Structure formats: C-alpha cells, structure tokens
C-alpha cells in the first residue's frame, strides 16, 4: 500500500470533536463514497463487496466499546446516490449486508456519462447529511455526547492525483469545519510495484484553504488488500493523551511517552467466543489448547517449515505451551525410547537450520455452540533445551493492519546522549547468568 500526504499536515482542534466521549468510540463517523467507472467496476465490484462483507461481519459483532460509531455509503454513477444514510455500525450487519447487495447489483458494463464533479457532489451531500444529523441529535443530547467531526473516504479506480485536484478545486468555497479527514483510495488496476517504480509524482503543494488533510493511498485490487484497508477503521486514532509512559532506569531521565496500537483483535471479542476463550481448560476452545488433564488428544499437523528470521512476533498471541517427549505409562519402553530419540532429532534439526514449524490443529468434535469448525494455527519454536515452545498464530480475521516506518538515520545528538546515559546503567546491571523472573527484585 502506498501512502502519501497531499495537503497540509495542519492539525485542527481534535478534542472538540471527540466522538461519543462517554462511550469511547475508537473512530470518527465514516462516509464511504464508491466511485463506479466502467470498465474498471467489472474488475472491482465482486472483490470490493466481498471485502466489505467480511469487514462488516467482523466490525458489527465485535464485543467491547464501539469502534465505528456511524457509517453512511454513497455510490457515484451518472449521478450520486446515498445507498445508506447514517446508521450505527454495531449490531447492524443485516442492514449493511442489504446495502452491499445493492452495491453488488449495480451494472458493471455499459455507457455512463461519468463527470469529475459527481464525486465532489457526493462529498458536499455527505457534508450536508452530517450537519443535519448532528443538528437533529443535538436536540436530545449535549455536544460532548456527539461526534462533531467526521471522515470521508472515496474509493475510485480513477487516477488518484486527478481526483485530489478536482476535490481541491471544487471544495475551496465549502465550509469544511466538521470534516476531519478526506481519504482518496485509488484501487490499482495493474501491478502496484510496477506502478510505484515507473512513476515518481511530485507532491502536491500544501493548501491553507481547506485546513485539513487529504490522504491519497493506492491499494491493490484484491480482497485481502481491500479488507486490510477497512480494518484501519478499527484502530484507535484518538490523540487526546498519550497511552504509555516508558520509564527508563535513570533518575533524571524524563519518561518516553508513547501510544499503543493493537496488532491483533482478541479472540474473546469475536461473536460466540467470549464465553470459551477465557476458559483454557475447555476442550472445545477453538483458539487455544488446554494443558490441564483431559481425555482430549490434540493433534497439530505440521504444514511447512519457516525460517526463524521470517516469523513476526507480533502475529503470535495467547499463552505459550512447552512440549516435551511424552512419559505416558501406557506406551511400552521401546516406543517411549524411540519417541524420545525422534523428539531429540527434531529439536536438533530445527535448531541446526534455524527453522520453526507451522502447524495446523486437527479439528475436534464440534460443540453444539459452534456451527462451524474453527481452524487454529501454531508455530513450534526450538531451543537448546530438550523442549519445544508452541504459540498460537493469529488468523486473518484477528490481524489488524500495521504500518511500521523505517528507523530514521539522522538522530539529534542531545537525545542520543540522554538515552545512552540510561544505557550505561543497563549495561552495569547486565547479569551474565540466566535471569530467574520470580527472583527479580525492585531496586527502586
């Protein structure tokens, strides 16, 4: 995914538009505008609709605080049309699914008099709809209970740069005080890598007219890429306060203030899982194994080997398990001995090649509370001991998008010297022996 800011990075007063302060919405209300332009719509329609259906099936049923308070959907053909006025996302999957069905039924071929100002008109209509909605809701609520800002996302197969220019020109005289962000998502119709390397467009000049950001992104035309983009709506983008203070072991050092970003959705937030994922002794738990005595025999089928350096730690979750060769008394001595030799050889082979194993859990009998079989995957990690470590891997439904910027090469000397002063303390506290976690004492 390519991302490039095209307008001013100016931040407006975000605290004035905190969404649903009492209920803690994670995101602003969202207006989605889908720009339909043949012949590209024929290649995009089914993938976009599947991605939307997958995403809203998840977002509408997540337990916990509301992450997306409101959604409205427009479609642009010969003229713009609002398929879905503002609706609360949580618990509204049937209504959203009906809207997606309407989107899927739009003609994919034919002659359209597509004009560039149609998208701008949809943006203006969305602005007006939001003003009317907030005016109506203010009659029975205080300003702090409402979201005073919202976001518009335009999905298009047209060149994103042209779309930005059109919107920048057309919205100059429009009151945009309630619009926090405008996103233009260009769905690529070719090879995204070739597109990135063959063109190096110059950035658009900053604009002080709009006073807000237009974010231009290019994403690939496939279900996973589209679904991954929509999952960015599940992140908490609030900037009211920092979320983490990292305290380094130096008396005079000021704490490093950080924000926290989810990498995975907790399985307990999924529908039907909240009652079982917290019970590690439940044999029907689909997301984790149980270490307690049970009659259930777990089976992990190894799928492939993985290079250790290629495994992303943030994609692993849950309680780890240590596995070792069995001591089951029901096996005869020869079988026990051969099993130990095989386990030893496996540990040695993985450690020698710096490999890990990817394994899939064989399904158990399905509990009446589960209508489908839930597959879970694990990574098996070797060590220099006579054991292997097993950790669960987050499946596609749980993974949230994560954009990790490269570490800048240039670093201010003042900050470096301050941090290195703390490093000296850490260096002197290094223990040559293995650390016993339960014996670590607080020396403060």
C-alpha positions in Angstrom: 0.0 0.0 0.0 1.4 3.4 -1.0 0.5 6.4 1.2 1.4 10.0 0.5 0.1 13.2 2.2 -1.1 15.6 -0.4 -2.2 18.6 1.7 -1.3 20.4 4.9 -0.4 18.4 8.0 -2.2 21.1 10.0 -4.0 19.6 12.9 -7.3 21.2 14.0 -8.7 21.1 17.4 -9.5 17.4 17.8 -10.7 17.5 21.3 -13.7 19.5 20.2 -14.8 16.6 18.1 -14.2 13.7 20.4 -16.6 11.0 19.3 -19.1 9.8 21.9 -17.0 10.8 24.9 -19.0 8.8 27.4 -19.0 5.6 25.3 -15.5 6.0 23.8 -15.8 5.5 20.1 -12.5 4.5 18.6 -13.1 6.3 15.3 -15.0 9.1 13.7 -18.2 8.6 11.9 -17.4 7.5 8.3 -18.9 8.3 5.0 -17.8 5.9 2.2 -18.2 7.1 -1.4 -17.8 4.4 -4.1 -16.9 5.8 -7.5 -18.2 3.4 -10.2 -16.5 3.8 -13.6 -16.7 1.2 -16.3 -14.9 -0.8 -17.4 -13.0 -0.9 -14.1 -16.1 -1.6 -12.0 -16.4 -5.0 -13.6 -13.0 -6.0 -12.1 -13.5 -4.3 -8.8 -17.1 -5.0 -7.8 -17.0 -8.5 -6.5 -13.7 -8.0 -4.7 -14.8 -4.8 -3.0 -18.2 -6.2 -2.0 -16.6 -9.4 -0.6 -14.1 -7.3 1.4 -16.9 -5.0 2.7 -19.0 -8.0 3.7 -16.1 -9.7 5.5 -15.1 -6.5 7.3 -18.6 -5.5 8.5 -19.4 -9.1 9.5 -16.5 -8.6 11.9 -17.0 -4.9 12.9 -20.7 -5.2 13.6 -20.4 -8.0 16.0 -17.2 -7.2 18.0 -17.7 -7.1 21.7 -16.4 -4.2 23.7 -16.6 -0.4 23.1 -18.0 0.9 19.8 -15.1 1.3 17.3 -17.0 2.8 14.4 -20.0 4.8 15.6 -21.7 5.7 12.3 -21.5 4.8 8.7 -23.1 6.2 5.5 -22.5 4.9 2.0 -22.8 6.8 -1.4 -22.3 5.5 -4.9 -21.4 7.6 -7.9 -22.6 6.7 -11.4 -24.3 9.2 -13.7 -25.3 10.9 -10.5 -24.5 10.4 -6.9 -26.9 8.3 -4.7 -27.0 7.7 -1.0 -27.5 3.9 -0.6 -27.2 4.1 3.2 -27.9 7.1 5.4 -26.1 7.3 8.7 -26.5 4.1 10.7 -24.9 2.8 13.8 -22.4 0.1 12.8 -22.5 -2.2 15.8 -25.3 -4.7 15.5 -26.4 -3.5 12.1 -24.9 -6.2 9.9 -28.3 -7.2 8.2 -28.8 -3.6 7.1 -25.3 -3.2 5.9 -25.5 -6.6 4.1 -28.5 -5.3 2.2 -26.7 -2.2 1.2 -23.7 -4.3 0.0 -26.2 -6.4 -2.1 -27.4 -3.2 -3.7 -23.8 -2.2 -4.5 -23.2 -5.6 -6.0 -26.2 -5.4 -8.2 -25.0 -2.1 -9.9 -24.4 -2.6 -13.6 -20.7 -3.4 -14.3 -20.8 -2.6 -18.0 -22.5 -0.1 -20.3 -22.3 3.6 -21.2 -22.0 6.2 -18.4 -21.6 9.9 -18.6 -19.1 10.0 -15.9 -18.2 13.5 -14.8 -15.5 14.5 -12.4 -17.8 16.7 -10.3 -20.0 13.8 -9.3 -17.7 12.7 -6.5 -17.5 16.3 -5.3 -21.3 16.5 -5.2 -21.4 13.3 -3.2 -18.8 14.9 -0.8 -21.0 18.0 -0.5 -24.1 15.9 0.1 -22.3 14.0 2.8 -21.3 17.3 4.5 -24.9 18.3 4.5 -26.1 15.0 5.8 -23.7 15.1 8.7 -24.8 18.7 9.6 -28.5 17.6 9.5 -27.7 14.5 11.6 -25.8 16.4 14.3 -28.5 19.1 14.4 -31.2 16.5 14.9 -29.2 14.6 17.6 -28.3 17.8 19.4 -31.9 18.3 20.3 -31.7 15.4 22.8 -28.0 15.4 23.7 -25.1 17.6 24.7 -22.2 18.4 22.4 -19.9 16.1 24.4 -22.2 13.1 23.7 -22.0 13.7 20.0 -19.2 13.5 17.4 -18.7 16.9 15.9 -16.2 15.7 13.3 -16.3 13.0 10.7 -14.3 11.5 7.9 -14.9 10.8 4.2 -13.3 8.0 2.2 -13.6 7.9 -1.6 -12.9 4.6 -3.3 -12.1 5.1 -7.0 -10.3 3.4 -9.9 -9.6 6.8 -11.5 -6.1 8.3 -11.1 -5.9 9.5 -7.5 -3.9 12.6 -8.3 -6.6 13.9 -10.7 -9.3 13.2 -8.1 -7.4 15.2 -5.5 -7.1 18.2 -7.8 -10.8 18.0 -8.6 -11.8 18.0 -5.0 -9.3 20.6 -4.0 -10.7 23.0 -6.6 -14.3 22.2 -6.0 -14.3 22.4 -2.2 -12.5 25.8 -1.9 -15.6 27.7 -1.1 -17.3 25.0 1.0 -17.5 25.0 4.8 -15.4 22.0 5.9 -15.2 22.8 9.6 -16.7 19.4 10.5 -14.6 17.3 8.1 -11.6 16.0 9.9 -10.1 14.0 7.1 -10.7 13.2 3.4 -9.2 10.0 2.1 -8.8 9.1 -1.6 -8.2 5.4 -2.1 -7.2 4.6 -5.6 -7.8 0.9 -6.4 -4.9 -0.1 -8.7 -5.8 -1.9 -11.9 -2.3 -3.1 -12.6 0.9 -4.2 -10.9 1.3 -1.9 -7.8 5.1 -2.5 -7.8 5.4 -1.5 -11.4 3.2 1.5 -10.9 5.3 2.7 -8.0 8.6 2.3 -9.8 7.6 3.7 -13.1 6.2 6.9 -11.8 7.5 9.3 -9.1 5.0 12.0 -8.9 5.9 15.3 -7.3 3.9 16.0 -4.1 1.0 18.4 -4.2 1.6 21.8 -2.7 0.3 22.5 0.8 -3.1 24.2 0.9 -4.2 26.5 3.6 -7.6 26.8 2.1 -9.0 23.5 3.2 -7.2 23.5 6.6 -7.3 19.7 6.7 -5.6 16.6 5.3 -6.3 14.8 2.0 -4.7 11.4 2.2 -4.0 9.7 -1.1 -3.4 5.9 -1.0 -3.0 3.3 -3.7 -4.1 -0.3 -2.8 -4.1 -3.4 -4.9 -7.3 -4.7 -6.4 -7.8 -7.9 -4.3 -10.0 -8.9 -1.4 -7.2 -9.1 1.2 -5.8 -5.6 0.4 -9.2 -4.0 0.5 -10.2 -5.8 3.7 -6.9 -4.8 5.3 -7.6 -1.1 4.5 -11.0 -1.2 6.0 -9.6 -2.7 9.2 -7.7 0.5 9.7 -11.1 1.9 10.8 -10.9 -0.4 13.8 -7.8 1.3 15.2 -7.9 4.0 17.9 -6.7 7.2 16.3 -7.5 9.4 19.2 -4.9 12.0 20.1 -6.3 13.3 23.4 -3.4 12.0 25.5 -0.5 9.6 25.4 -1.3 6.0 26.2 2.0 4.7 27.6 4.9 6.0 29.7 8.1 4.1 29.2 10.2 4.7 32.3 14.0 4.0 31.8 16.2 3.2 34.8 17.8 6.6 35.3 16.7 9.1 38.0 17.0 12.3 35.9 15.7 10.8 32.6 12.2 12.0 31.5 9.9 9.2 30.6 9.3 8.3 26.9 5.7 8.9 26.1 4.1 6.5 23.6 0.9 5.5 22.0 -0.3 1.9 21.8 -1.6 0.3 18.7 -3.4 -3.0 18.6 -1.8 -5.6 16.4 -4.4 -8.3 17.0 -8.0 -8.5 17.9 -8.6 -10.5 21.0 -10.4 -13.8 20.1 -12.7 -13.1 23.1 -14.2 -10.2 21.2 -15.5 -12.4 18.4 -19.1 -13.5 18.5 -19.7 -16.7 20.4 -16.1 -16.8 21.6 -16.3 -14.7 24.7 -17.6 -17.5 26.9 -15.0 -20.1 25.8 -11.7 -18.3 25.0 -11.2 -17.3 28.6 -11.5 -21.0 29.7 -8.2 -22.6 28.9 -9.5 -25.9 30.2 -12.4 -26.1 27.8 -11.6 -28.9 25.3 -13.8 -27.3 22.7 -11.9 -24.0 22.8 -11.1 -23.3 19.2 -8.3 -20.8 19.7 -6.1 -22.4 22.3 -5.1 -25.7 23.7 -5.5 -26.8 27.2 -2.7 -28.0 29.4 -5.0 -29.5 32.1 -5.6 -33.2 32.4 -8.2 -34.2 29.8 -9.3 -37.1 27.7 -8.9 -35.0 24.5 -5.9 -35.7 22.3 -4.7 -32.6 20.5 -3.2 -33.1 17.1 -1.1 -30.5 15.4 -0.4 -31.3 11.8 2.9 -29.7 10.6 2.3 -27.8 7.3 5.7 -26.4 6.5 9.0 -25.2 7.9 9.6 -21.5 8.5 12.8 -19.5 8.7 13.1 -18.1 12.2 14.0 -14.7 11.0 10.8 -14.5 8.9 8.4 -15.0 11.8 6.8 -11.8 13.1 6.5 -11.9 16.8 3.5 -9.5 16.7 1.5 -12.1 14.8 1.7 -14.6 17.8 -0.7 -14.4 20.7 -2.0 -16.1 23.7 -0.4 -18.4 26.3 2.6 -20.3 25.2 2.9 -24.0 25.8 6.0 -26.1 26.2 6.0 -29.6 24.7 8.4 -32.4 25.5 8.5 -36.1 24.8 5.7 -38.0 26.5 6.1 -40.1 29.6 2.8 -41.9 29.1 2.9 -45.1 31.1 0.6 -46.9 28.6 3.4 -46.9 26.0 6.0 -49.7 26.1 9.6 -48.9 26.9 10.8 -49.4 23.3 8.2 -47.0 21.9 9.0 -44.4 24.6 12.7 -44.6 23.9 12.2 -44.3 20.1 9.9 -41.4 20.6 12.5 -39.6 22.8 15.1 -40.1 20.1 12.8 -38.8 17.4 12.0 -35.7 19.5 15.7 -35.1 20.2 16.4 -35.4 16.4 13.6 -32.9 15.6 14.9 -30.4 18.1 18.4 -30.8 16.8 17.4 -30.5 13.2 15.3 -27.3 13.7 17.9 -25.7 15.8 20.7 -26.5 13.3 18.8 -25.0 10.4 17.3 -22.1 12.4 13.8 -23.2 11.5 10.4 -23.1 13.1 7.4 -25.3 12.2 4.0 -24.1 11.1 1.3 -26.5 12.3 -2.5 -26.7 12.0 -4.6 -28.1 14.7 -6.7 -31.0 13.6 -10.4 -30.2 14.4 -12.0 -31.9 17.3 -15.7 -32.8 17.5 -17.7 -29.6 17.1 -19.5 -28.3 20.2 -23.3 -27.6 19.8 -22.4 -23.9 20.4 -20.2 -23.9 17.3 -21.9 -24.3 14.0 -18.6 -24.3 12.1 -15.2 -25.7 12.6 -12.7 -23.1 13.6 -9.1 -23.8 12.5 -6.2 -22.7 14.6 -2.6 -22.5 13.6 0.6 -22.7 15.7 4.3 -22.0 15.4 6.6 -24.5 17.0 9.8 -22.9 18.2 13.0 -24.9 19.1 15.6 -24.1 21.8 18.8 -25.5 23.0 16.9 -27.4 25.7 15.0 -30.7 25.3 11.7 -29.0 24.7 9.8 -27.1 22.1 7.7 -24.0 22.5 4.2 -23.7 20.9 2.5 -20.4 20.4 -0.8 -19.7 18.6 -0.7 -17.7 15.3 -3.3 -15.0 14.7 -5.6 -15.9 11.8 -6.6 -13.4 9.1 -9.8 -12.3 10.9 -7.8 -11.2 14.0 -4.9 -9.4 12.3 -5.1 -5.6 12.2 -3.1 -3.6 9.7 0.3 -2.3 10.9 2.3 0.3 9.1 5.8 0.3 10.5 8.1 3.1 9.4 11.8 2.7 8.9 14.1 3.9 11.6 15.5 7.4 10.6 19.3 7.5 10.1 19.7 11.0 11.4 19.4 11.4 15.2 19.9 14.6 17.4 23.0 14.3 19.5 21.3 15.6 22.6 18.6 12.9 22.6 21.3 10.2 21.8 23.5 11.3 24.8 20.5 11.3 27.1 19.4 7.8 26.1 23.0 6.4 26.2 23.3 7.7 29.8 20.5 5.2 30.6 22.2 2.6 28.5 25.2 2.8 30.8 23.1 1.9 33.8 21.5 -1.0 31.9 25.0 -2.2 30.9 26.2 -2.3 34.5 23.0 -4.2 35.5 23.6 -7.0 33.0 23.6 -10.4 34.6 25.8 -13.0 33.0 23.6 -15.8 34.3 20.1 -16.6 33.2 17.5 -14.4 34.9 15.1 -16.0 37.2 12.0 -13.9 36.7 10.4 -14.7 40.0 13.6 -13.7 41.9 14.0 -10.3 40.2 13.7 -7.6 42.9 12.7 -4.0 42.7 15.8 -1.9 43.5 14.0 1.5 43.3 
